[in-house]
Amino acid sequence: MTTAFDRLGYGTYKLADGEECVSGVAHAIETGYRHVDTAQGYENEASVSAGIDDTDVDREDLFVATKLSTDNLSYDDATATARVSRDRLGVDSIDLLYVHWPIN
């Protein structure tokens, strides 16, 4: 069944790494959110992962996005830090990886 939450993303900005983030992500998923957004700069990717793990929702049913920090934009930095983010998020792949605050 499709709900309005399927079209909305749960942002984790200002949710510090820790229990508040874990419970917030878990609650959002339990209430129907299927898109979770974080960023390397939020320093909470591990807590986002724990929040996902605290639910009964299959990972395949979620859309997980994270953002590269602007100091990680070279090819080598982007690929290396994306792998670190993937591991912190506890996922096989990141559904959307994009630049946080793109600069010219």
N, CA, C and O atoms as CSV, one atom per row, in Angstrom:
chain,resi,resn,atom,element,x,y,z
A,1,MET,N,N,0.835,-1.168,0.000
A,1,MET,CA,C,0.000,0.000,0.000
A,1,MET,C,C,0.890,1.245,0.000
A,1,MET,O,O,1.817,1.341,0.804
A,2,THR,N,N,0.622,2.173,-0.873
A,2,THR,CA,C,1.358,3.417,-0.947
A,2,THR,C,C,0.730,4.447,-0.021
A,2,THR,O,O,-0.491,4.595,0.020
A,3,THR,N,N,1.570,5.157,0.721
A,3,THR,CA,C,1.092,6.208,1.620
A,3,THR,C,C,1.789,7.514,1.270
A,3,THR,O,O,2.725,7.534,0.470
A,4,ALA,N,N,1.333,8.591,1.869
A,4,ALA,CA,C,1.984,9.888,1.668
A,4,ALA,C,C,3.434,9.847,2.132
A,4,ALA,O,O,4.278,10.562,1.593
A,5,PHE,N,N,3.728,9.017,3.127
A,5,PHE,CA,C,5.091,8.929,3.637
A,5,PHE,C,C,6.058,8.339,2.623
A,5,PHE,O,O,7.261,8.585,2.714
A,6,ASP,N,N,5.566,7.567,1.659
A,6,ASP,CA,C,6.436,6.997,0.635
A,6,ASP,C,C,7.091,8.088,-0.202
A,6,ASP,O,O,8.140,7.864,-0.805
A,7,ARG,N,N,6.480,9.261,-0.240
A,7,ARG,CA,C,6.996,10.355,-1.042
A,7,ARG,C,C,7.806,11.357,-0.220
A,7,ARG,O,O,8.382,12.291,-0.779
A,8,LEU,N,N,7.855,11.174,1.081
A,8,LEU,CA,C,8.553,12.085,1.969
A,8,LEU,C,C,9.826,11.450,2.496
A,8,LEU,O,O,9.898,10.236,2.688
A,9,GLY,N,N,10.823,12.282,2.728
A,9,GLY,CA,C,12.057,11.793,3.310
A,9,GLY,C,C,12.214,12.282,4.738
A,9,GLY,O,O,11.821,13.401,5.068
A,10,TYR,N,N,12.785,11.444,5.574
A,10,TYR,CA,C,13.063,11.818,6.951
A,10,TYR,C,C,14.502,12.311,7.015
A,10,TYR,O,O,15.438,11.530,6.842
A,11,GLY,N,N,14.681,13.603,7.261
A,11,GLY,CA,C,16.003,14.198,7.352
A,11,GLY,C,C,16.565,14.081,8.750
A,11,GLY,O,O,15.833,14.178,9.735
A,12,THR,N,N,17.860,13.874,8.835
A,12,THR,CA,C,18.497,13.658,10.135
A,12,THR,C,C,19.445,14.787,10.531
A,12,THR,O,O,20.274,14.618,11.425
A,13,TYR,N,N,19.324,15.943,9.866
A,13,TYR,CA,C,20.148,17.097,10.220
A,13,TYR,C,C,19.873,17.492,11.662
A,13,TYR,O,O,18.722,17.543,12.096
A,14,LYS,N,N,20.924,17.767,12.388
A,14,LYS,CA,C,20.887,18.163,13.804
A,14,LYS,C,C,20.477,17.034,14.743
A,14,LYS,O,O,20.261,17.274,15.931
A,15,LEU,N,N,20.368,15.810,14.235
A,15,LEU,CA,C,20.179,14.658,15.120
A,15,LEU,C,C,21.571,14.103,15.403
A,15,LEU,O,O,22.137,13.364,14.597
A,16,ALA,N,N,22.099,14.462,16.533
A,16,ALA,CA,C,23.454,14.054,16.880
A,16,ALA,C,C,23.565,12.534,16.911
A,16,ALA,O,O,22.592,11.821,17.154
A,17,ASP,N,N,24.777,12.066,16.658
A,17,ASP,CA,C,25.044,10.637,16.729
A,17,ASP,C,C,24.669,10.160,18.129
A,17,ASP,O,O,25.224,10.635,19.119
A,18,GLY,N,N,23.742,9.238,18.209
A,18,GLY,CA,C,23.329,8.728,19.510
A,18,GLY,C,C,21.882,8.288,19.516
A,18,GLY,O,O,21.253,8.154,18.467
A,19,GLU,N,N,21.363,8.066,20.708
A,19,GLU,CA,C,20.036,7.477,20.885
A,19,GLU,C,C,18.910,8.313,20.290
A,19,GLU,O,O,17.939,7.756,19.777
A,20,GLU,N,N,19.021,9.644,20.347
A,20,GLU,CA,C,17.969,10.476,19.761
A,20,GLU,C,C,17.841,10.212,18.260
A,20,GLU,O,O,16.731,10.141,17.733
A,21,CYS,N,N,18.953,10.069,17.590
A,21,CYS,CA,C,18.937,9.782,16.153
A,21,CYS,C,C,18.411,8.372,15.902
A,21,CYS,O,O,17.567,8.171,15.030
A,22,VAL,N,N,18.900,7.406,16.653
A,22,VAL,CA,C,18.460,6.017,16.488
A,22,VAL,C,C,16.946,5.922,16.632
A,22,VAL,O,O,16.273,5.356,15.771
A,23,SER,N,N,16.409,6.475,17.720
A,23,SER,CA,C,14.973,6.364,17.960
A,23,SER,C,C,14.168,7.194,16.957
A,23,SER,O,O,13.074,6.789,16.566
A,24,GLY,N,N,14.688,8.341,16.538
A,24,GLY,CA,C,13.990,9.152,15.547
A,24,GLY,C,C,13.863,8.450,14.211
A,24,GLY,O,O,12.793,8.451,13.603
A,25,VAL,N,N,14.953,7.849,13.751
A,25,VAL,CA,C,14.927,7.112,12.482
A,25,VAL,C,C,13.992,5.914,12.599
A,25,VAL,O,O,13.173,5.677,11.711
A,26,ALA,N,N,14.108,5.170,13.673
A,26,ALA,CA,C,13.251,3.998,13.852
A,26,ALA,C,C,11.777,4.400,13.883
A,26,ALA,O,O,10.942,3.747,13.258
A,27,HIS,N,N,11.458,5.463,14.602
A,27,HIS,CA,C,10.065,5.915,14.695
A,27,HIS,C,C,9.556,6.362,13.322
A,27,HIS,O,O,8.433,6.034,12.940
A,28,ALA,N,N,10.368,7.099,12.591
A,28,ALA,CA,C,9.948,7.545,11.259
A,28,ALA,C,C,9.638,6.349,10.358
A,28,ALA,O,O,8.626,6.343,9.658
A,29,ILE,N,N,10.495,5.356,10.375
A,29,ILE,CA,C,10.284,4.168,9.537
A,29,ILE,C,C,9.043,3.408,10.002
A,29,ILE,O,O,8.239,2.962,9.184
A,30,GLU,N,N,8.893,3.263,11.303
A,30,GLU,CA,C,7.731,2.544,11.834
A,30,GLU,C,C,6.419,3.237,11.497
A,30,GLU,O,O,5.388,2.576,11.376
A,31,THR,N,N,6.441,4.566,11.343
A,31,THR,CA,C,5.218,5.294,11.010
A,31,THR,C,C,4.984,5.406,9.515
A,31,THR,O,O,3.980,5.976,9.086
A,32,GLY,N,N,5.909,4.864,8.708
A,32,GLY,CA,C,5.665,4.806,7.280
A,32,GLY,C,C,6.673,5.475,6.370
A,32,GLY,O,O,6.625,5.277,5.156
A,33,TYR,N,N,7.585,6.261,6.920
A,33,TYR,CA,C,8.619,6.862,6.066
A,33,TYR,C,C,9.472,5.754,5.450
A,33,TYR,O,O,9.785,4.763,6.110
A,34,ARG,N,N,9.841,5.926,4.194
A,34,ARG,CA,C,10.688,4.946,3.525
A,34,ARG,C,C,11.936,5.565,2.911
A,34,ARG,O,O,12.728,4.870,2.275
A,35,HIS,N,N,12.112,6.870,3.099
A,35,HIS,CA,C,13.293,7.583,2.616
A,35,HIS,C,C,13.960,8.214,3.831
A,35,HIS,O,O,13.334,8.971,4.574
A,36,VAL,N,N,15.243,7.894,4.026
A,36,VAL,CA,C,16.011,8.457,5.133
A,36,VAL,C,C,17.203,9.183,4.541
A,36,VAL,O,O,17.929,8.635,3.710
A,37,ASP,N,N,17.402,10.426,4.976
A,37,ASP,CA,C,18.460,11.269,4.439
A,37,ASP,C,C,19.430,11.675,5.544
A,37,ASP,O,O,19.016,12.116,6.616
A,38,THR,N,N,20.713,11.524,5.272
A,38,THR,CA,C,21.759,11.925,6.203
A,38,THR,C,C,22.895,12.552,5.403
A,38,THR,O,O,22.742,12.827,4.213
A,39,ALA,N,N,24.029,12.777,6.052
A,39,ALA,CA,C,25.193,13.364,5.384
A,39,ALA,C,C,26.442,13.028,6.180
A,39,ALA,O,O,26.394,12.829,7.394
A,40,GLN,N,N,27.565,12.970,5.469
A,40,GLN,CA,C,28.830,12.737,6.160
A,40,GLN,C,C,29.056,13.788,7.238
A,40,GLN,O,O,29.540,13.473,8.325
A,41,GLY,N,N,28.713,15.015,6.943
A,41,GLY,CA,C,28.930,16.113,7.871
A,41,GLY,C,C,28.046,16.087,9.107
A,41,GLY,O,O,28.345,16.763,10.091
A,42,TYR,N,N,26.970,15.323,9.073
A,42,TYR,CA,C,26.104,15.226,10.252
A,42,TYR,C,C,26.721,14.326,11.322
A,42,TYR,O,O,26.354,14.391,12.495
A,43,GLU,N,N,27.657,13.495,10.899
A,43,GLU,CA,C,28.353,12.562,11.794
A,43,GLU,C,C,27.383,11.663,12.545
A,43,GLU,O,O,27.583,11.375,13.726
A,44,ASN,N,N,26.323,11.215,11.855
A,44,ASN,CA,C,25.332,10.349,12.503
A,44,ASN,C,C,24.974,9.128,11.650
A,44,ASN,O,O,23.970,8.465,11.910
A,45,GLU,N,N,25.782,8.832,10.645
A,45,GLU,CA,C,25.459,7.708,9.761
A,45,GLU,C,C,25.360,6.383,10.524
A,45,GLU,O,O,24.500,5.561,10.207
A,46,ALA,N,N,26.210,6.163,11.508
A,46,ALA,CA,C,26.136,4.917,12.290
A,46,ALA,C,C,24.832,4.846,13.083
A,46,ALA,O,O,24.247,3.771,13.214
A,47,SER,N,N,24.376,5.973,13.609
A,47,SER,CA,C,23.113,5.992,14.344
A,47,SER,C,C,21.924,5.815,13.411
A,47,SER,O,O,20.928,5.193,13.783
A,48,VAL,N,N,22.022,6.358,12.202
A,48,VAL,CA,C,20.971,6.121,11.205
A,48,VAL,C,C,20.878,4.625,10.932
A,48,VAL,O,O,19.784,4.065,10.869
A,49,SER,N,N,22.027,3.985,10.772
A,49,SER,CA,C,22.056,2.533,10.552
A,49,SER,C,C,21.396,1.781,11.707
A,49,SER,O,O,20.609,0.860,11.488
A,50,ALA,N,N,21.720,2.178,12.926
A,50,ALA,CA,C,21.122,1.514,14.092
A,50,ALA,C,C,19.612,1.721,14.126
A,50,ALA,O,O,18.871,0.811,14.497
A,51,GLY,N,N,19.155,2.900,13.745
A,51,GLY,CA,C,17.717,3.154,13.689
A,51,GLY,C,C,17.026,2.276,12.667
A,51,GLY,O,O,15.941,1.751,12.919
A,52,ILE,N,N,17.658,2.115,11.509
A,52,ILE,CA,C,17.114,1.214,10.486
A,52,ILE,C,C,17.053,-0.209,11.025
A,52,ILE,O,O,16.061,-0.914,10.841
A,53,ASP,N,N,18.131,-0.622,11.693
A,53,ASP,CA,C,18.193,-1.986,12.232
A,53,ASP,C,C,17.166,-2.239,13.323
A,53,ASP,O,O,16.786,-3.387,13.551
A,54,ASP,N,N,16.708,-1.195,14.002
A,54,ASP,CA,C,15.726,-1.340,15.082
A,54,ASP,C,C,14.301,-1.543,14.567
A,54,ASP,O,O,13.368,-1.643,15.365
A,55,THR,N,N,14.122,-1.606,13.255
A,55,THR,CA,C,12.785,-1.789,12.689
A,55,THR,C,C,12.681,-3.159,12.028
A,55,THR,O,O,13.680,-3.848,11.822
A,56,ASP,N,N,11.456,-3.534,11.705
A,56,ASP,CA,C,11.216,-4.796,10.997
A,56,ASP,C,C,11.103,-4.591,9.493
A,56,ASP,O,O,10.772,-5.528,8.765
A,57,VAL,N,N,11.374,-3.370,9.016
A,57,VAL,CA,C,11.252,-3.062,7.592
A,57,VAL,C,C,12.501,-3.554,6.872
A,57,VAL,O,O,13.624,-3.303,7.308
A,58,ASP,N,N,12.291,-4.253,5.770
A,58,ASP,CA,C,13.415,-4.743,4.980
A,58,ASP,C,C,14.180,-3.586,4.362
A,58,ASP,O,O,13.580,-2.610,3.910
A,59,ARG,N,N,15.496,-3.691,4.342
A,59,ARG,CA,C,16.352,-2.654,3.769
A,59,ARG,C,C,15.956,-2.350,2.326
A,59,ARG,O,O,16.028,-1.201,1.891
A,60,GLU,N,N,15.541,-3.369,1.589
A,60,GLU,CA,C,15.162,-3.194,0.185
A,60,GLU,C,C,13.946,-2.278,0.031
A,60,GLU,O,O,13.708,-1.741,-1.051
A,61,ASP,N,N,13.187,-2.101,1.093
A,61,ASP,CA,C,12.004,-1.245,1.054
A,61,ASP,C,C,12.311,0.209,1.413
A,61,ASP,O,O,11.420,1.059,1.406
A,62,LEU,N,N,13.581,0.489,1.727
A,62,LEU,CA,C,13.978,1.834,2.124
A,62,LEU,C,C,14.839,2.483,1.045
A,62,LEU,O,O,15.510,1.805,0.268
A,63,PHE,N,N,14.801,3.810,1.020
A,63,PHE,CA,C,15.643,4.611,0.136
A,63,PHE,C,C,16.552,5.413,1.051
A,63,PHE,O,O,16.094,6.305,1.765
A,64,VAL,N,N,17.852,5.095,1.030
A,64,VAL,CA,C,18.814,5.732,1.927
A,64,VAL,C,C,19.711,6.662,1.123
A,64,VAL,O,O,20.358,6.255,0.158
A,65,ALA,N,N,19.733,7.922,1.546
A,65,ALA,CA,C,20.543,8.937,0.877
A,65,ALA,C,C,21.540,9.524,1.865
A,65,ALA,O,O,21.240,9.682,3.048
A,66,THR,N,N,22.727,9.843,1.367
A,66,THR,CA,C,23.707,10.579,2.153
A,66,THR,C,C,24.434,11.538,1.225
A,66,THR,O,O,24.411,11.390,0.003
A,67,LYS,N,N,25.074,12.516,1.832
A,67,LYS,CA,C,25.722,13.568,1.058
A,67,LYS,C,C,27.225,13.583,1.330
A,67,LYS,O,O,27.675,13.372,2.457
A,68,LEU,N,N,27.985,13.836,0.270
A,68,LEU,CA,C,29.427,14.009,0.403
A,68,LEU,C,C,29.718,15.369,1.016
A,68,LEU,O,O,29.064,16.358,0.684
A,69,SER,N,N,30.689,15.418,1.901
A,69,SER,CA,C,31.168,16.699,2.399
A,69,SER,C,C,31.917,17.408,1.279
A,69,SER,O,O,32.510,16.757,0.419
A,70,THR,N,N,31.892,18.723,1.285
A,70,THR,CA,C,32.516,19.464,0.183
A,70,THR,C,C,34.028,19.302,0.138
A,70,THR,O,O,34.637,19.620,-0.883
A,71,ASP,N,N,34.653,18.825,1.195
A,71,ASP,CA,C,36.089,18.567,1.141
A,71,ASP,C,C,36.399,17.157,0.631
A,71,ASP,O,O,37.556,16.735,0.641
A,72,ASN,N,N,35.369,16.428,0.186
A,72,ASN,CA,C,35.544,15.076,-0.352
A,72,ASN,C,C,35.083,14.985,-1.810
A,72,ASN,O,O,34.461,13.996,-2.198
A,73,LEU,N,N,35.378,15.995,-2.611
A,73,LEU,CA,C,34.836,16.029,-3.967
A,73,LEU,C,C,35.779,15.532,-5.050
A,73,LEU,O,O,35.340,15.330,-6.183
A,74,SER,N,N,37.039,15.328,-4.754
A,74,SER,CA,C,37.906,14.736,-5.776
A,74,SER,C,C,37.459,13.293,-5.991
A,74,SER,O,O,36.824,12.699,-5.119
A,75,TYR,N,N,37.788,12.735,-7.142
A,75,TYR,CA,C,37.357,11.367,-7.455
A,75,TYR,C,C,37.783,10.399,-6.355
A,75,TYR,O,O,36.968,9.626,-5.850
A,76,ASP,N,N,39.059,10.444,-5.987
A,76,ASP,CA,C,39.564,9.499,-4.985
A,76,ASP,C,C,38.899,9.695,-3.629
A,76,ASP,O,O,38.537,8.723,-2.967
A,77,ASP,N,N,38.735,10.958,-3.212
A,77,ASP,CA,C,38.083,11.225,-1.932
A,77,ASP,C,C,36.611,10.804,-1.962
A,77,ASP,O,O,36.106,10.215,-1.007
A,78,ALA,N,N,35.939,11.110,-3.058
A,78,ALA,CA,C,34.512,10.766,-3.165
A,78,ALA,C,C,34.308,9.261,-3.087
A,78,ALA,O,O,33.444,8.788,-2.349
A,79,THR,N,N,35.097,8.507,-3.843
A,79,THR,CA,C,34.910,7.052,-3.827
A,79,THR,C,C,35.303,6.449,-2.485
A,79,THR,O,O,34.619,5.559,-1.980
A,80,ALA,N,N,36.395,6.926,-1.908
A,80,ALA,CA,C,36.835,6.372,-0.618
A,80,ALA,C,C,35.841,6.699,0.494
A,80,ALA,O,O,35.469,5.820,1.272
A,81,THR,N,N,35.410,7.953,0.574
A,81,THR,CA,C,34.507,8.319,1.666
A,81,THR,C,C,33.098,7.773,1.444
A,81,THR,O,O,32.370,7.545,2.410
A,82,ALA,N,N,32.704,7.559,0.195
A,82,ALA,CA,C,31.405,6.924,-0.066
A,82,ALA,C,C,31.408,5.494,0.466
A,82,ALA,O,O,30.408,5.026,1.011
A,83,ARG,N,N,32.524,4.812,0.309
A,83,ARG,CA,C,32.624,3.449,0.856
A,83,ARG,C,C,32.541,3.468,2.386
A,83,ARG,O,O,31.899,2.608,2.990
A,84,VAL,N,N,33.192,4.449,3.000
A,84,VAL,CA,C,33.129,4.577,4.461
A,84,VAL,C,C,31.692,4.865,4.894
A,84,VAL,O,O,31.203,4.273,5.856
A,85,SER,N,N,31.014,5.771,4.185
A,85,SER,CA,C,29.610,6.063,4.509
A,85,SER,C,C,28.744,4.824,4.354
A,85,SER,O,O,27.900,4.542,5.205
A,86,ARG,N,N,28.950,4.083,3.270
A,86,ARG,CA,C,28.189,2.846,3.044
A,86,ARG,C,C,28.368,1.889,4.217
A,86,ARG,O,O,27.403,1.295,4.699
A,87,ASP,N,N,29.608,1.744,4.671
A,87,ASP,CA,C,29.873,0.842,5.787
A,87,ASP,C,C,29.249,1.355,7.085
A,87,ASP,O,O,28.684,0.575,7.852
A,88,ARG,N,N,29.347,2.664,7.334
A,88,ARG,CA,C,28.732,3.227,8.542
A,88,ARG,C,C,27.218,3.060,8.510
A,88,ARG,O,O,26.589,2.824,9.542
A,89,LEU,N,N,26.635,3.185,7.312
A,89,LEU,CA,C,25.183,3.040,7.172
A,89,LEU,C,C,24.747,1.578,7.195
A,89,LEU,O,O,23.556,1.290,7.308
A,90,GLY,N,N,25.687,0.666,7.090
A,90,GLY,CA,C,25.368,-0.754,7.163
A,90,GLY,C,C,24.548,-1.253,5.992
A,90,GLY,O,O,23.714,-2.145,6.143
A,91,VAL,N,N,24.789,-0.671,4.813
A,91,VAL,CA,C,24.032,-1.036,3.620
A,91,VAL,C,C,24.975,-1.589,2.559
A,91,VAL,O,O,26.179,-1.335,2.591
A,92,ASP,N,N,24.416,-2.344,1.622
A,92,ASP,CA,C,25.216,-2.838,0.508
A,92,ASP,C,C,25.487,-1.739,-0.508
A,92,ASP,O,O,26.522,-1.725,-1.174
A,93,SER,N,N,24.530,-0.815,-0.612
A,93,SER,CA,C,24.701,0.317,-1.521
A,93,SER,C,C,23.903,1.499,-0.998
A,93,SER,O,O,22.917,1.339,-0.278
A,94,ILE,N,N,24.350,2.685,-1.375
A,94,ILE,CA,C,23.647,3.918,-1.043
A,94,ILE,C,C,22.739,4.230,-2.222
A,94,ILE,O,O,23.188,4.225,-3.368
A,95,ASP,N,N,21.471,4.500,-1.953
A,95,ASP,CA,C,20.516,4.746,-3.034
A,95,ASP,C,C,20.740,6.087,-3.715
A,95,ASP,O,O,20.541,6.206,-4.924
A,96,LEU,N,N,21.148,7.090,-2.962
A,96,LEU,CA,C,21.433,8.409,-3.528
A,96,LEU,C,C,22.620,8.999,-2.789
A,96,LEU,O,O,22.590,9.165,-1.569
A,97,LEU,N,N,23.666,9.313,-3.542
A,97,LEU,CA,C,24.852,9.967,-3.004
A,97,LEU,C,C,24.995,11.274,-3.758
A,97,LEU,O,O,25.139,11.280,-4.980
A,98,TYR,N,N,24.955,12.380,-3.033
A,98,TYR,CA,C,25.063,13.662,-3.702
A,98,TYR,C,C,25.908,14.625,-2.880
A,98,TYR,O,O,26.263,14.335,-1.738
A,99,VAL,N,N,26.226,15.764,-3.468
A,99,VAL,CA,C,27.117,16.729,-2.835
A,99,VAL,C,C,26.319,17.627,-1.898
A,99,VAL,O,O,25.266,18.154,-2.255
A,100,HIS,N,N,26.843,17.782,-0.710
A,100,HIS,CA,C,26.237,18.655,0.272
A,100,HIS,C,C,26.757,20.064,0.061
A,100,HIS,O,O,27.965,20.296,0.114
A,101,TRP,N,N,25.874,20.987,-0.173
A,101,TRP,CA,C,26.228,22.379,-0.429
A,101,TRP,C,C,27.242,22.491,-1.559
A,101,TRP,O,O,28.382,22.893,-1.327
A,102,PRO,N,N,26.839,22.139,-2.793
A,102,PRO,CA,C,27.772,22.251,-3.923
A,102,PRO,C,C,28.348,23.662,-4.026
A,102,PRO,O,O,27.669,24.658,-3.774
A,103,ILE,N,N,29.610,23.707,-4.403
A,103,ILE,CA,C,30.296,24.991,-4.548
A,103,ILE,C,C,30.784,25.140,-5.979
A,103,ILE,O,O,31.007,24.147,-6.671
A,104,ASN,N,N,30.948,26.375,-6.420
A,104,ASN,CA,C,31.458,26.634,-7.784
A,104,ASN,C,C,32.961,26.645,-7.800
A,104,ASN,O,O,33.565,26.846,-8.853
